[in-house]
Amino acid sequence: MPRPWKPTEPSRVYQHMKAVFGDPGKRGVDARRRRAKEIDADTVPYGRGREPKGLGDIVGSLAAELGWTEPLARSELFVDWPSVVGEELAKHSRPTDIEDGALLIRCDSTAWATQLRLMRASVTTTIAERHPEAGVESIRVSGPDAPTWKRGPRSVQGRGPRDTYG
């Protein structure tokens, strides 16, 4: 009764290398020439699948590859601000920054800030429709800064004048 053939260690290594690197019979000179012909067939300019792309497609894919889509969408939102809120409101308000999904808006007066707060829902919806890549989830509106007396011609160094009586 013959014993069943058991693969030896060298034959298992050979089978593994054959599976990983391919059959050595297919790596001959003719196989390399056939492979070179197949590769050359795809490099013909304007061949199938080689149609030229538009500049916008190329720049868009490059921006996506480099991770620039969000900063570009934010800058588009800042430029497009008058069409988002209207010309009159855009004259008296300006977007300053986007922090943690919140669009920060500075207004010329508290009246314009109140007007923009009342329109918050419609402005957020418009931004989500037109500039979804900007990542705006909410809006924070602030009025003008209060004047500071820390700098300027009427400020003094140190603690300033104190009660000298007494």
C-alpha positions as CSV (number, residue, x, y, z in Angstrom):
1,M,0.0,0.0,0.0
2,P,1.6,3.2,-1.1
3,R,1.8,6.1,1.3
4,P,0.0,9.3,0.3
5,W,2.3,12.0,-0.9
6,K,2.9,14.8,1.7
7,P,4.3,18.1,0.5
8,T,7.7,18.8,1.8
9,E,8.9,22.1,3.2
10,P,10.7,23.1,-0.1
11,S,7.7,22.2,-2.2
12,R,5.4,24.3,0.1
13,V,7.8,27.3,-0.2
14,Y,7.9,26.9,-4.0
15,Q,4.1,26.8,-4.2
16,H,3.9,29.9,-2.0
17,M,6.4,31.8,-4.1
18,K,4.6,30.7,-7.2
19,A,1.3,32.1,-5.8
20,V,2.9,35.3,-4.7
21,F,5.2,36.1,-7.7
22,G,3.5,34.2,-10.4
23,D,4.4,31.2,-12.6
24,P,8.1,31.4,-13.7
25,G,7.0,30.2,-17.2
26,K,5.0,33.4,-17.6
27,R,7.9,35.6,-16.8
28,G,9.8,34.9,-20.0
29,V,10.9,37.4,-22.7
30,D,7.7,36.9,-24.7
31,A,5.5,37.6,-21.7
32,R,7.4,40.8,-21.0
33,R,6.9,41.9,-24.6
34,R,3.2,41.1,-24.5
35,R,2.9,43.1,-21.2
36,A,4.8,46.0,-22.8
37,K,2.4,46.0,-25.8
38,E,-0.6,46.1,-23.5
39,I,0.9,49.0,-21.5
40,D,1.8,50.9,-24.7
41,A,-1.7,50.5,-26.0
42,D,-3.1,52.5,-23.1
43,T,-0.6,55.4,-23.4
44,V,-1.9,56.6,-26.8
45,P,-3.0,60.2,-26.4
46,Y,-6.7,60.7,-26.7
47,G,-7.3,57.0,-26.6
48,R,-10.3,55.4,-24.9
49,G,-10.6,56.8,-21.3
50,R,-8.0,59.5,-22.0
51,E,-10.2,62.4,-22.9
52,P,-8.9,65.7,-21.8
53,K,-10.4,67.1,-18.6
54,G,-11.5,70.7,-18.0
55,L,-9.4,73.0,-15.9
56,G,-12.2,73.2,-13.3
57,D,-12.3,69.4,-12.9
58,I,-8.5,69.3,-12.4
59,V,-8.4,72.1,-9.9
60,G,-11.4,70.7,-8.0
61,S,-9.8,67.3,-7.7
62,L,-6.5,68.8,-6.7
63,A,-8.2,70.9,-4.0
64,A,-10.0,67.8,-2.7
65,E,-6.8,65.8,-2.7
66,L,-4.9,68.5,-0.7
67,G,-7.8,69.2,1.7
68,W,-8.5,72.7,0.5
69,T,-12.3,72.3,-0.1
70,E,-13.4,73.6,3.3
71,P,-11.2,76.8,3.3
72,L,-12.2,77.5,-0.3
73,A,-15.9,77.1,0.5
74,R,-15.4,79.4,3.5
75,S,-13.8,82.1,1.4
76,E,-16.6,81.7,-1.2
77,L,-19.1,82.3,1.5
78,F,-17.3,85.5,2.6
79,V,-17.2,86.7,-1.0
80,D,-20.9,85.7,-1.6
81,W,-22.1,87.4,1.6
82,P,-24.2,90.1,-0.2
83,S,-26.2,87.5,-2.1
84,V,-26.8,85.5,1.1
85,V,-28.2,88.3,3.3
86,G,-29.1,90.9,0.8
87,E,-27.2,94.1,-0.4
88,E,-28.5,96.4,2.4
89,L,-27.7,94.1,5.3
90,A,-24.4,93.2,3.7
91,K,-23.4,96.9,3.8
92,H,-23.8,96.9,7.6
93,S,-22.5,93.4,8.5
94,R,-19.5,91.3,7.6
95,P,-18.6,87.7,8.4
96,T,-15.3,87.6,10.3
97,D,-14.5,83.9,11.0
98,I,-15.9,80.4,11.4
99,E,-15.0,78.7,14.7
100,D,-16.3,75.3,15.6
101,G,-19.0,75.4,13.0
102,A,-20.3,78.9,14.1
103,L,-20.1,81.8,11.7
104,L,-19.1,84.9,13.5
105,I,-20.6,88.1,12.1
106,R,-19.8,91.7,13.2
107,C,-22.4,94.4,12.6
108,D,-22.1,98.2,12.4
109,S,-24.7,98.8,15.1
110,T,-26.8,96.9,17.5
111,A,-29.9,97.5,15.4
112,W,-28.4,95.7,12.4
113,A,-27.2,93.0,14.7
114,T,-30.8,92.5,16.0
115,Q,-32.1,92.4,12.4
116,L,-29.6,89.7,11.5
117,R,-30.4,87.7,14.7
118,L,-34.1,87.7,13.6
119,M,-33.1,86.4,10.2
120,R,-30.7,83.7,11.7
121,A,-32.8,80.7,10.6
122,S,-33.2,81.8,6.9
123,V,-29.5,82.8,6.7
124,T,-28.4,79.5,8.1
125,T,-30.6,77.7,5.6
126,T,-29.3,79.7,2.7
127,I,-25.7,79.0,3.7
128,A,-26.4,75.3,4.0
129,E,-27.9,75.3,0.5
130,R,-25.3,77.4,-1.3
131,H,-22.1,76.6,0.7
132,P,-22.5,73.2,2.3
133,E,-18.7,72.5,2.3
134,A,-18.1,75.6,4.5
135,G,-19.2,73.7,7.6
136,V,-21.5,76.4,9.1
137,E,-23.9,75.0,11.6
138,S,-24.9,78.1,13.6
139,I,-24.5,81.9,13.5
140,R,-23.2,84.2,16.2
141,V,-23.9,87.9,15.7
142,S,-22.2,90.7,17.6
143,G,-22.6,94.5,17.5
144,P,-19.9,97.0,17.4
145,D,-17.1,97.0,20.0
146,A,-17.5,99.4,22.9
147,P,-14.8,102.1,22.9
148,T,-11.9,101.4,25.1
149,W,-10.1,103.9,27.2
150,K,-6.9,101.8,27.6
151,R,-5.2,103.4,24.7
152,G,-5.2,106.9,23.2
153,P,-4.5,110.5,24.2
154,R,-6.5,110.4,27.5
155,S,-4.9,107.2,28.9
156,V,-2.3,107.2,31.6
157,Q,0.4,104.7,32.6
158,G,0.0,102.6,35.8
159,R,-2.9,103.0,38.2
160,G,-3.8,106.5,37.1
161,P,-4.7,109.4,39.3
162,R,-6.2,108.6,42.7
163,D,-7.8,110.5,45.5
164,T,-5.1,112.9,46.7
165,Y,-7.2,114.4,49.5
166,G,-6.7,113.3,53.0
